[in-house]
Amino acid sequence: MGRCRVVIVDNDAFTRTTLTAALASKSFEVVAAVGKASECLALGDLNTVHVALLDLDLGSGPTGLDLAKALRERFPKIGIVLLTTYDDPRLVASNLPPLPKGGIHLRKRDVHDMKSVVQAVLAAATKPVATRSRPVAAGPTFTQAQSEVLRDVVQGLSNAQIAAKRGTSSSAVEKIIARLAERLGVSPDDGNLRVILTQEYLKLTGKLDGYE
């Protein structure tokens, strides 16, 4: 294979610069470091890239998972490494495509001194379509319904509004919210349950610092 060629797609300029410098110092060749899916797909030498290192959240437009799917359709043997702040991407959206076979899911919180990134890129380059086990989430896991209801709670929808949206009853929504609280270790006695669930969601998605 020779020198491993990598493309980086992250909408944060500082992260792109950091990843580029770190990988270059380990003798990887960073072909390009761009901020949007469209910029990546417009590159002329993608057919020579061994691994795409993608952030899940690319701002408005296609996500890193959308881009991963498009790249794999064009280049069946390209390695995929997805960086995300989320233990479960369904907390962000329910319609995200699955990670392509062989893709590696890497939590940003697990990245220390770039060792994890380097190992993931090497694994993706040498075995791009290998069957892999999904990393065990550090935090609580949720069902699809729980993820969707939690997002609706964060958006301020009432139980009645959530029920109408889901085509179910308010009591069914109440039960889902109760199970969410249980999974998150939250008691109704702790205070306003909806506020607490929102705070827990922001912690899980790494957005708590920006919450007012």
VENGI-V594530 format. One record per residue. N is the residue number from 0. RES is the residue in one small letter. SS is DSSP state (H for helix, E for strand, C for the rest). PHI is phi in radians with two decimals (NA if undefined). BURIAL is + if it has 24 or more other C-alpha atoms within 12 Angstrom, else -. Layout:
BEGIN
n=N res=RES ss=SS phi=PHI burial=BURIAL
n=N res=RES ss=SS phi=PHI burial=BURIAL
END
This chain:
BEGIN
n=0 res=m ss=C phi=NA burial=-
n=1 res=g ss=C phi=1.32 burial=-
n=2 res=r ss=C phi=-1.17 burial=-
n=3 res=c ss=C phi=-1.28 burial=+
n=4 res=r ss=E phi=-1.80 burial=+
n=5 res=v ss=E phi=-2.22 burial=+
n=6 res=v ss=E phi=-1.99 burial=+
n=7 res=i ss=E phi=-1.96 burial=+
n=8 res=v ss=E phi=-2.26 burial=+
n=9 res=d ss=C phi=-2.66 burial=+
n=10 res=n ss=C phi=-1.41 burial=+
n=11 res=d ss=C phi=-1.74 burial=-
n=12 res=a ss=H phi=-1.08 burial=-
n=13 res=f ss=H phi=-1.12 burial=-
n=14 res=t ss=H phi=-1.11 burial=-
n=15 res=r ss=H phi=-1.04 burial=+
n=16 res=t ss=H phi=-1.12 burial=-
n=17 res=t ss=H phi=-1.13 burial=-
n=18 res=l ss=H phi=-1.12 burial=+
n=19 res=t ss=H phi=-1.06 burial=+
n=20 res=a ss=H phi=-1.12 burial=-
n=21 res=a ss=H phi=-1.16 burial=-
n=22 res=l ss=H phi=-1.20 burial=+
n=23 res=a ss=H phi=-1.08 burial=+
n=24 res=s ss=H phi=-1.20 burial=-
n=25 res=k ss=C phi=-1.79 burial=-
n=26 res=s ss=C phi=1.28 burial=-
n=27 res=f ss=C phi=-1.44 burial=+
n=28 res=e ss=E phi=-1.80 burial=+
n=29 res=v ss=E phi=-1.51 burial=+
n=30 res=v ss=E phi=-1.19 burial=+
n=31 res=a ss=E phi=-2.82 burial=+
n=32 res=a ss=E phi=-2.34 burial=+
n=33 res=v ss=E phi=-2.21 burial=+
n=34 res=g ss=C phi=-1.83 burial=+
n=35 res=k ss=C phi=-2.31 burial=+
n=36 res=a ss=H phi=-1.07 burial=+
n=37 res=s ss=H phi=-1.10 burial=-
n=38 res=e ss=H phi=-1.16 burial=-
n=39 res=c ss=H phi=-1.16 burial=+
n=40 res=l ss=H phi=-1.18 burial=+
n=41 res=a ss=C phi=-1.48 burial=-
n=42 res=l ss=C phi=-1.11 burial=-
n=43 res=g ss=C phi=-1.46 burial=-
n=44 res=d ss=C phi=-2.08 burial=-
n=45 res=l ss=H phi=-1.10 burial=+
n=46 res=n ss=H phi=-1.16 burial=+
n=47 res=t ss=H phi=-1.74 burial=+
n=48 res=v ss=C phi=-1.47 burial=+
n=49 res=h ss=C phi=-1.58 burial=+
n=50 res=v ss=E phi=-2.43 burial=+
n=51 res=a ss=E phi=-1.86 burial=+
n=52 res=l ss=E phi=-1.77 burial=+
n=53 res=l ss=E phi=-2.11 burial=+
n=54 res=d ss=E phi=-1.49 burial=+
n=55 res=l ss=C phi=-1.11 burial=+
n=56 res=d ss=C phi=-1.63 burial=+
n=57 res=l ss=C phi=-1.87 burial=+
n=58 res=g ss=C phi=1.36 burial=-
n=59 res=s ss=C phi=-1.19 burial=-
n=60 res=g ss=C phi=1.78 burial=-
n=61 res=p ss=C phi=-1.04 burial=+
n=62 res=t ss=C phi=-1.52 burial=+
n=63 res=g ss=H phi=-1.09 burial=+
n=64 res=l ss=H phi=-1.22 burial=+
n=65 res=d ss=H phi=-1.06 burial=+
n=66 res=l ss=H phi=-1.16 burial=+
n=67 res=a ss=H phi=-1.02 burial=+
n=68 res=k ss=H phi=-1.09 burial=+
n=69 res=a ss=H phi=-1.13 burial=+
n=70 res=l ss=H phi=-1.14 burial=+
n=71 res=r ss=H phi=-1.16 burial=+
n=72 res=e ss=H phi=-1.16 burial=-
n=73 res=r ss=H phi=-1.37 burial=-
n=74 res=f ss=C phi=-2.27 burial=+
n=75 res=p ss=C phi=-1.03 burial=+
n=76 res=k ss=C phi=-1.88 burial=+
n=77 res=i ss=C phi=-1.30 burial=+
n=78 res=g ss=E phi=-1.40 burial=+
n=79 res=i ss=E phi=-2.18 burial=+
n=80 res=v ss=E phi=-2.18 burial=+
n=81 res=l ss=E phi=-1.90 burial=+
n=82 res=l ss=E phi=-1.67 burial=+
n=83 res=t ss=E phi=-2.62 burial=+
n=84 res=t ss=C phi=-1.52 burial=+
n=85 res=y ss=C phi=-1.75 burial=+
n=86 res=d ss=C phi=-1.21 burial=+
n=87 res=d ss=C phi=-2.38 burial=+
n=88 res=p ss=H phi=-0.99 burial=+
n=89 res=r ss=H phi=-1.15 burial=+
n=90 res=l ss=H phi=-1.16 burial=+
n=91 res=v ss=C phi=-1.62 burial=+
n=92 res=a ss=C phi=-2.78 burial=+
n=93 res=s ss=C phi=-1.54 burial=-
n=94 res=n ss=C phi=-1.77 burial=-
n=95 res=l ss=C phi=-1.23 burial=-
n=96 res=p ss=C phi=-1.23 burial=-
n=97 res=p ss=C phi=-1.23 burial=+
n=98 res=l ss=C phi=-1.17 burial=+
n=99 res=p ss=C phi=-0.98 burial=+
n=100 res=k ss=C phi=-0.92 burial=+
n=101 res=g ss=C phi=1.54 burial=+
n=102 res=g ss=C phi=-1.16 burial=+
n=103 res=i ss=E phi=-1.99 burial=+
n=104 res=h ss=E phi=-1.65 burial=+
n=105 res=l ss=E phi=-2.20 burial=+
n=106 res=r ss=E phi=-1.30 burial=+
n=107 res=k ss=H phi=-1.08 burial=+
n=108 res=r ss=H phi=-1.20 burial=-
n=109 res=d ss=H phi=-1.59 burial=-
n=110 res=v ss=C phi=-1.51 burial=-
n=111 res=h ss=C phi=-2.14 burial=-
n=112 res=d ss=C phi=0.73 burial=-
n=113 res=m ss=C phi=1.20 burial=+
n=114 res=k ss=H phi=-1.05 burial=-
n=115 res=s ss=H phi=-1.13 burial=+
n=116 res=v ss=H phi=-1.14 burial=+
n=117 res=v ss=H phi=-1.05 burial=+
n=118 res=q ss=H phi=-1.10 burial=-
n=119 res=a ss=H phi=-1.15 burial=+
n=120 res=v ss=H phi=-1.11 burial=+
n=121 res=l ss=H phi=-1.11 burial=+
n=122 res=a ss=H phi=-1.13 burial=+
n=123 res=a ss=H phi=-1.19 burial=+
n=124 res=a ss=H phi=-1.27 burial=+
n=125 res=t ss=H phi=-1.41 burial=+
n=126 res=k ss=C phi=-2.38 burial=+
n=127 res=p ss=C phi=-1.15 burial=+
n=128 res=v ss=C phi=-2.10 burial=+
n=129 res=a ss=C phi=-1.21 burial=-
n=130 res=t ss=C phi=-1.30 burial=-
n=131 res=r ss=C phi=-2.22 burial=-
n=132 res=s ss=C phi=-1.53 burial=-
n=133 res=r ss=C phi=-1.25 burial=-
n=134 res=p ss=C phi=-1.07 burial=-
n=135 res=v ss=C phi=-1.21 burial=-
n=136 res=a ss=C phi=-1.18 burial=-
n=137 res=a ss=C phi=-1.30 burial=-
n=138 res=g ss=C phi=-1.85 burial=-
n=139 res=p ss=C phi=-1.20 burial=+
n=140 res=t ss=C phi=-1.85 burial=+
n=141 res=f ss=C phi=-2.30 burial=+
n=142 res=t ss=C phi=-1.35 burial=-
n=143 res=q ss=H phi=-1.02 burial=-
n=144 res=a ss=H phi=-1.12 burial=+
n=145 res=q ss=H phi=-1.12 burial=+
n=146 res=s ss=H phi=-1.07 burial=+
n=147 res=e ss=H phi=-1.15 burial=+
n=148 res=v ss=H phi=-1.17 burial=+
n=149 res=l ss=H phi=-1.06 burial=+
n=150 res=r ss=H phi=-1.10 burial=+
n=151 res=d ss=H phi=-1.16 burial=+
n=152 res=v ss=H phi=-1.08 burial=+
n=153 res=v ss=H phi=-1.09 burial=+
n=154 res=q ss=C phi=-1.37 burial=-
n=155 res=g ss=C phi=1.59 burial=-
n=156 res=l ss=C phi=-1.28 burial=-
n=157 res=s ss=C phi=-1.33 burial=-
n=158 res=n ss=H phi=-1.03 burial=+
n=159 res=a ss=H phi=-1.13 burial=-
n=160 res=q ss=H phi=-1.17 burial=-
n=161 res=i ss=H phi=-1.13 burial=+
n=162 res=a ss=H phi=-1.07 burial=+
n=163 res=a ss=H phi=-1.10 burial=-
n=164 res=k ss=H phi=-1.12 burial=-
n=165 res=r ss=H phi=-1.61 burial=-
n=166 res=g ss=C phi=1.25 burial=-
n=167 res=t ss=C phi=-2.35 burial=-
n=168 res=s ss=C phi=-1.72 burial=-
n=169 res=s ss=H phi=-1.10 burial=-
n=170 res=s ss=H phi=-1.14 burial=-
n=171 res=a ss=H phi=-1.15 burial=-
n=172 res=v ss=H phi=-1.14 burial=+
n=173 res=e ss=H phi=-1.04 burial=+
n=174 res=k ss=H phi=-1.16 burial=-
n=175 res=i ss=H phi=-1.12 burial=+
n=176 res=i ss=H phi=-1.12 burial=+
n=177 res=a ss=H phi=-1.12 burial=+
n=178 res=r ss=H phi=-1.19 burial=+
n=179 res=l ss=H phi=-1.05 burial=+
n=180 res=a ss=H phi=-1.05 burial=+
n=181 res=e ss=H phi=-1.11 burial=-
n=182 res=r ss=H phi=-1.11 burial=-
n=183 res=l ss=C phi=-1.56 burial=+
n=184 res=g ss=C phi=1.24 burial=-
n=185 res=v ss=C phi=-1.81 burial=-
n=186 res=s ss=C phi=-1.84 burial=-
n=187 res=p ss=H phi=-1.00 burial=-
n=188 res=d ss=H phi=-1.33 burial=-
n=189 res=d ss=H phi=-1.32 burial=-
n=190 res=g ss=C phi=2.38 burial=-
n=191 res=n ss=C phi=-1.13 burial=-
n=192 res=l ss=H phi=-1.04 burial=+
n=193 res=r ss=H phi=-1.16 burial=+
n=194 res=v ss=H phi=-1.13 burial=-
n=195 res=i ss=H phi=-1.15 burial=+
n=196 res=l ss=H phi=-1.09 burial=+
n=197 res=t ss=H phi=-1.10 burial=+
n=198 res=q ss=H phi=-1.11 burial=+
n=199 res=e ss=H phi=-1.15 burial=+
n=200 res=y ss=H phi=-1.06 burial=+
n=201 res=l ss=H phi=-1.14 burial=+
n=202 res=k ss=H phi=-1.14 burial=-
n=203 res=l ss=H phi=-1.14 burial=+
n=204 res=t ss=C phi=-1.69 burial=+
n=205 res=g ss=C phi=1.25 burial=+
n=206 res=k ss=C phi=-1.91 burial=-
n=207 res=l ss=H phi=-1.09 burial=-
n=208 res=d ss=H phi=-1.06 burial=-
n=209 res=g ss=H phi=-1.68 burial=-
n=210 res=y ss=C phi=-1.53 burial=-
n=211 res=e ss=C phi=-2.07 burial=-
END
